[in-house]
Amino acid sequence: MTAGAALPERLEAVRRGIADAAAEAGRSVDEISLIVVTKFHPPRLVRDLFALGVTDFGENRHQEAQAKAAELADLDITWHFIGQLQSKKARQVRAYARVIHSLDRESVVDALASVESVVDCFVQLNLTDDPARGGVRDADLETLTERVLATSGLRLLGVMAVAPVGEEPRAAFARVRAASERVRAIAPAARYISAGMSGDYREAVLEGATHLRIGSAITGIRPTAG
């Protein structure tokens, strides 16, 4: 079986998995968005996935994402920036990303401010004790949320997180659900949860995730970075 022939099957398998998890959770699959992460993959793969009905794509490196967005400008794609964001690159990311999942400090929030347009965003929560992992500390979640709400040009969708290696995924995502409830106490409309990847999206759906960031389960083995 060629990689091209397997792509539709991998995509369909993940879609079935999402539907099964939603049914298990007693949720409608329509409230769950699939974002296919195409890091290191060529634009050709994005075109193939778009032809299969995928419209939401995630990237976590600005230079690569910017180049893909430019090359694929003829497609009606929603680009999601899911990587750690540098303040000095924030406005460039804003130019092509419709959704930014990784607001984790005030300097980034301030750099994204705009009176000309609005970008959707998530506050990223760090579920570890390692500040290098990205994400705001749990104790600072409300403070950063309030900063986002006070910043022009940002529409807060909710909270984003990555399950730590070594922790049972559902337990991690239960913590994200609790964080989401804290955010909603401040911003009732910010009801979305960006969580779940190829190996743990079922557990994320069971704990209320609305935006799944899935790469290799659909795209196959990731090429080596150039």
Contacts in CASP RR format, 6 or more apart in sequence:
PFRMAT RR
TARGET T0000
AUTHOR 0000-0000-0000
METHOD contacts of the structure
MODEL  1
MTAGAALPERLEAVRRGIADAAAEAGRSVDEISLIVVTKFHPPRLVRDLF
ALGVTDFGENRHQEAQAKAAELADLDITWHFIGQLQSKKARQVRAYARVI
HSLDRESVVDALASVESVVDCFVQLNLTDDPARGGVRDADLETLTERVLA
TSGLRLLGVMAVAPVGEEPRAAFARVRAASERVRAIAPAARYISAGMSGD
YREAVLEGATHLRIGSAITGIRPTAG
3 220 0 8 1.000
4 48 0 8 1.000
6 220 0 8 1.000
7 45 0 8 1.000
7 48 0 8 1.000
7 49 0 8 1.000
7 52 0 8 1.000
7 218 0 8 1.000
7 219 0 8 1.000
8 52 0 8 1.000
10 217 0 8 1.000
10 218 0 8 1.000
10 219 0 8 1.000
10 220 0 8 1.000
11 36 0 8 1.000
11 49 0 8 1.000
11 52 0 8 1.000
11 54 0 8 1.000
11 218 0 8 1.000
13 217 0 8 1.000
14 34 0 8 1.000
14 201 0 8 1.000
14 214 0 8 1.000
14 217 0 8 1.000
14 218 0 8 1.000
15 34 0 8 1.000
17 201 0 8 1.000
17 202 0 8 1.000
18 29 0 8 1.000
18 32 0 8 1.000
18 34 0 8 1.000
18 201 0 8 1.000
18 205 0 8 1.000
18 212 0 8 1.000
19 29 0 8 1.000
20 202 0 8 1.000
21 201 0 8 1.000
21 202 0 8 1.000
21 205 0 8 1.000
21 206 0 8 1.000
22 28 0 8 1.000
22 29 0 8 1.000
22 31 0 8 1.000
22 32 0 8 1.000
22 205 0 8 1.000
23 29 0 8 1.000
24 202 0 8 1.000
24 205 0 8 1.000
24 206 0 8 1.000
25 205 0 8 1.000
25 206 0 8 1.000
25 208 0 8 1.000
27 205 0 8 1.000
27 208 0 8 1.000
31 210 0 8 1.000
32 205 0 8 1.000
32 209 0 8 1.000
32 210 0 8 1.000
32 211 0 8 1.000
32 212 0 8 1.000
33 56 0 8 1.000
33 210 0 8 1.000
33 211 0 8 1.000
33 212 0 8 1.000
34 54 0 8 1.000
34 56 0 8 1.000
34 212 0 8 1.000
34 214 0 8 1.000
35 56 0 8 1.000
35 57 0 8 1.000
35 58 0 8 1.000
35 80 0 8 1.000
35 82 0 8 1.000
35 211 0 8 1.000
35 212 0 8 1.000
35 213 0 8 1.000
35 214 0 8 1.000
36 49 0 8 1.000
36 54 0 8 1.000
36 56 0 8 1.000
36 57 0 8 1.000
36 58 0 8 1.000
36 214 0 8 1.000
36 215 0 8 1.000
36 218 0 8 1.000
36 219 0 8 1.000
37 57 0 8 1.000
37 58 0 8 1.000
37 59 0 8 1.000
37 60 0 8 1.000
37 82 0 8 1.000
37 197 0 8 1.000
37 213 0 8 1.000
37 214 0 8 1.000
37 215 0 8 1.000
37 219 0 8 1.000
38 45 0 8 1.000
38 46 0 8 1.000
38 49 0 8 1.000
38 57 0 8 1.000
38 58 0 8 1.000
38 59 0 8 1.000
38 68 0 8 1.000
38 215 0 8 1.000
38 219 0 8 1.000
39 58 0 8 1.000
39 59 0 8 1.000
39 60 0 8 1.000
39 61 0 8 1.000
39 64 0 8 1.000
39 215 0 8 1.000
39 222 0 8 1.000
40 64 0 8 1.000
40 222 0 8 1.000
40 223 0 8 1.000
40 224 0 8 1.000
40 225 0 8 1.000
40 226 0 8 1.000
41 219 0 8 1.000
41 222 0 8 1.000
41 223 0 8 1.000
42 223 0 8 1.000
43 68 0 8 1.000
43 71 0 8 1.000
43 72 0 8 1.000
45 219 0 8 1.000
46 57 0 8 1.000
46 68 0 8 1.000
46 72 0 8 1.000
46 75 0 8 1.000
46 77 0 8 1.000
47 72 0 8 1.000
47 75 0 8 1.000
49 57 0 8 1.000
49 218 0 8 1.000
50 72 0 8 1.000
50 75 0 8 1.000
50 77 0 8 1.000
55 76 0 8 1.000
55 77 0 8 1.000
55 78 0 8 1.000
56 77 0 8 1.000
56 78 0 8 1.000
56 80 0 8 1.000
57 68 0 8 1.000
57 77 0 8 1.000
57 78 0 8 1.000
57 79 0 8 1.000
57 80 0 8 1.000
58 65 0 8 1.000
58 79 0 8 1.000
58 80 0 8 1.000
58 81 0 8 1.000
58 82 0 8 1.000
58 213 0 8 1.000
59 65 0 8 1.000
59 68 0 8 1.000
59 79 0 8 1.000
59 80 0 8 1.000
59 81 0 8 1.000
59 82 0 8 1.000
59 83 0 8 1.000
60 81 0 8 1.000
60 82 0 8 1.000
60 83 0 8 1.000
60 84 0 8 1.000
61 83 0 8 1.000
62 81 0 8 1.000
62 85 0 8 1.000
62 86 0 8 1.000
62 89 0 8 1.000
62 92 0 8 1.000
62 93 0 8 1.000
65 79 0 8 1.000
65 81 0 8 1.000
65 93 0 8 1.000
65 96 0 8 1.000
65 97 0 8 1.000
66 92 0 8 1.000
66 93 0 8 1.000
66 95 0 8 1.000
66 96 0 8 1.000
68 79 0 8 1.000
69 77 0 8 1.000
69 79 0 8 1.000
69 96 0 8 1.000
69 97 0 8 1.000
70 96 0 8 1.000
78 98 0 8 1.000
78 99 0 8 1.000
79 96 0 8 1.000
79 97 0 8 1.000
79 98 0 8 1.000
79 99 0 8 1.000
80 97 0 8 1.000
80 98 0 8 1.000
80 99 0 8 1.000
80 100 0 8 1.000
80 101 0 8 1.000
80 211 0 8 1.000
80 213 0 8 1.000
81 93 0 8 1.000
81 97 0 8 1.000
81 99 0 8 1.000
81 100 0 8 1.000
81 101 0 8 1.000
81 102 0 8 1.000
82 101 0 8 1.000
82 102 0 8 1.000
82 160 0 8 1.000
82 194 0 8 1.000
82 213 0 8 1.000
83 101 0 8 1.000
83 102 0 8 1.000
84 102 0 8 1.000
84 104 0 8 1.000
84 134 0 8 1.000
85 93 0 8 1.000
85 100 0 8 1.000
85 102 0 8 1.000
85 103 0 8 1.000
85 104 0 8 1.000
85 108 0 8 1.000
86 108 0 8 1.000
87 107 0 8 1.000
87 108 0 8 1.000
87 110 0 8 1.000
87 111 0 8 1.000
88 111 0 8 1.000
90 108 0 8 1.000
90 111 0 8 1.000
90 112 0 8 1.000
91 111 0 8 1.000
91 112 0 8 1.000
93 100 0 8 1.000
94 100 0 8 1.000
94 112 0 8 1.000
94 114 0 8 1.000
94 117 0 8 1.000
94 119 0 8 1.000
97 119 0 8 1.000
98 119 0 8 1.000
98 120 0 8 1.000
99 119 0 8 1.000
99 120 0 8 1.000
99 121 0 8 1.000
99 122 0 8 1.000
99 157 0 8 1.000
100 112 0 8 1.000
100 119 0 8 1.000
100 120 0 8 1.000
100 121 0 8 1.000
100 122 0 8 1.000
101 121 0 8 1.000
101 122 0 8 1.000
101 124 0 8 1.000
101 160 0 8 1.000
101 194 0 8 1.000
101 211 0 8 1.000
101 213 0 8 1.000
102 108 0 8 1.000
102 122 0 8 1.000
102 124 0 8 1.000
102 134 0 8 1.000
102 135 0 8 1.000
102 160 0 8 1.000
103 109 0 8 1.000
103 112 0 8 1.000
103 121 0 8 1.000
103 122 0 8 1.000
103 123 0 8 1.000
103 124 0 8 1.000
103 136 0 8 1.000
103 144 0 8 1.000
103 148 0 8 1.000
103 154 0 8 1.000
104 123 0 8 1.000
104 124 0 8 1.000
104 126 0 8 1.000
104 134 0 8 1.000
104 135 0 8 1.000
104 136 0 8 1.000
104 144 0 8 1.000
105 135 0 8 1.000
105 136 0 8 1.000
105 144 0 8 1.000
106 144 0 8 1.000
106 147 0 8 1.000
109 144 0 8 1.000
109 147 0 8 1.000
109 148 0 8 1.000
109 151 0 8 1.000
109 154 0 8 1.000
110 151 0 8 1.000
112 119 0 8 1.000
112 121 0 8 1.000
112 151 0 8 1.000
112 153 0 8 1.000
112 154 0 8 1.000
113 151 0 8 1.000
113 152 0 8 1.000
113 153 0 8 1.000
113 154 0 8 1.000
114 152 0 8 1.000
114 153 0 8 1.000
115 152 0 8 1.000
115 153 0 8 1.000
117 153 0 8 1.000
118 153 0 8 1.000
118 154 0 8 1.000
118 155 0 8 1.000
119 153 0 8 1.000
119 154 0 8 1.000
119 155 0 8 1.000
120 155 0 8 1.000
120 157 0 8 1.000
121 148 0 8 1.000
121 154 0 8 1.000
121 155 0 8 1.000
121 156 0 8 1.000
121 157 0 8 1.000
122 156 0 8 1.000
122 157 0 8 1.000
122 158 0 8 1.000
122 159 0 8 1.000
122 160 0 8 1.000
122 192 0 8 1.000
122 194 0 8 1.000
122 211 0 8 1.000
123 136 0 8 1.000
123 141 0 8 1.000
123 144 0 8 1.000
123 145 0 8 1.000
123 148 0 8 1.000
123 156 0 8 1.000
123 158 0 8 1.000
123 159 0 8 1.000
123 160 0 8 1.000
123 183 0 8 1.000
124 134 0 8 1.000
124 135 0 8 1.000
124 136 0 8 1.000
124 159 0 8 1.000
124 160 0 8 1.000
124 161 0 8 1.000
125 135 0 8 1.000
125 136 0 8 1.000
125 138 0 8 1.000
125 141 0 8 1.000
125 159 0 8 1.000
125 160 0 8 1.000
125 161 0 8 1.000
125 176 0 8 1.000
125 179 0 8 1.000
126 133 0 8 1.000
126 134 0 8 1.000
126 135 0 8 1.000
126 136 0 8 1.000
126 137 0 8 1.000
126 138 0 8 1.000
126 161 0 8 1.000
127 161 0 8 1.000
127 162 0 8 1.000
127 163 0 8 1.000
127 164 0 8 1.000
127 167 0 8 1.000
127 172 0 8 1.000
127 175 0 8 1.000
127 176 0 8 1.000
128 164 0 8 1.000
131 137 0 8 1.000
133 162 0 8 1.000
133 164 0 8 1.000
135 161 0 8 1.000
136 144 0 8 1.000
138 179 0 8 1.000
141 159 0 8 1.000
141 179 0 8 1.000
141 182 0 8 1.000
141 183 0 8 1.000
142 182 0 8 1.000
142 183 0 8 1.000
142 186 0 8 1.000
145 156 0 8 1.000
145 183 0 8 1.000
145 186 0 8 1.000
145 187 0 8 1.000
145 190 0 8 1.000
146 186 0 8 1.000
148 154 0 8 1.000
148 156 0 8 1.000
149 156 0 8 1.000
149 186 0 8 1.000
149 187 0 8 1.000
156 183 0 8 1.000
156 187 0 8 1.000
156 189 0 8 1.000
156 190 0 8 1.000
157 190 0 8 1.000
157 192 0 8 1.000
157 194 0 8 1.000
158 180 0 8 1.000
158 183 0 8 1.000
158 184 0 8 1.000
158 187 0 8 1.000
158 190 0 8 1.000
158 191 0 8 1.000
158 192 0 8 1.000
158 193 0 8 1.000
158 194 0 8 1.000
159 176 0 8 1.000
159 179 0 8 1.000
159 180 0 8 1.000
159 183 0 8 1.000
159 190 0 8 1.000
159 192 0 8 1.000
159 193 0 8 1.000
159 194 0 8 1.000
160 193 0 8 1.000
160 194 0 8 1.000
160 195 0 8 1.000
160 211 0 8 1.000
161 172 0 8 1.000
161 173 0 8 1.000
161 175 0 8 1.000
161 176 0 8 1.000
161 179 0 8 1.000
161 194 0 8 1.000
161 195 0 8 1.000
162 195 0 8 1.000
162 196 0 8 1.000
162 197 0 8 1.000
163 169 0 8 1.000
163 172 0 8 1.000
163 173 0 8 1.000
163 195 0 8 1.000
163 196 0 8 1.000
163 197 0 8 1.000
163 200 0 8 1.000
163 203 0 8 1.000
163 204 0 8 1.000
164 172 0 8 1.000
169 196 0 8 1.000
169 199 0 8 1.000
169 200 0 8 1.000
169 203 0 8 1.000
169 204 0 8 1.000
170 203 0 8 1.000
170 206 0 8 1.000
170 207 0 8 1.000
173 195 0 8 1.000
173 196 0 8 1.000
173 200 0 8 1.000
173 203 0 8 1.000
173 204 0 8 1.000
173 206 0 8 1.000
173 207 0 8 1.000
173 208 0 8 1.000
173 209 0 8 1.000
174 207 0 8 1.000
176 193 0 8 1.000
176 195 0 8 1.000
176 207 0 8 1.000
176 209 0 8 1.000
177 193 0 8 1.000
177 207 0 8 1.000
177 208 0 8 1.000
180 191 0 8 1.000
180 193 0 8 1.000
183 190 0 8 1.000
184 190 0 8 1.000
184 191 0 8 1.000
191 210 0 8 1.000
192 210 0 8 1.000
192 211 0 8 1.000
193 204 0 8 1.000
193 207 0 8 1.000
193 208 0 8 1.000
193 209 0 8 1.000
193 210 0 8 1.000
193 211 0 8 1.000
194 209 0 8 1.000
194 210 0 8 1.000
194 211 0 8 1.000
194 213 0 8 1.000
195 204 0 8 1.000
195 207 0 8 1.000
195 209 0 8 1.000
195 211 0 8 1.000
195 212 0 8 1.000
196 203 0 8 1.000
196 204 0 8 1.000
196 205 0 8 1.000
196 209 0 8 1.000
196 212 0 8 1.000
196 213 0 8 1.000
196 214 0 8 1.000
197 212 0 8 1.000
197 213 0 8 1.000
197 214 0 8 1.000
197 215 0 8 1.000
198 214 0 8 1.000
198 215 0 8 1.000
198 216 0 8 1.000
198 217 0 8 1.000
198 218 0 8 1.000
199 217 0 8 1.000
201 209 0 8 1.000
201 212 0 8 1.000
201 214 0 8 1.000
201 217 0 8 1.000
204 212 0 8 1.000
205 212 0 8 1.000
215 222 0 8 1.000
216 222 0 8 1.000
END
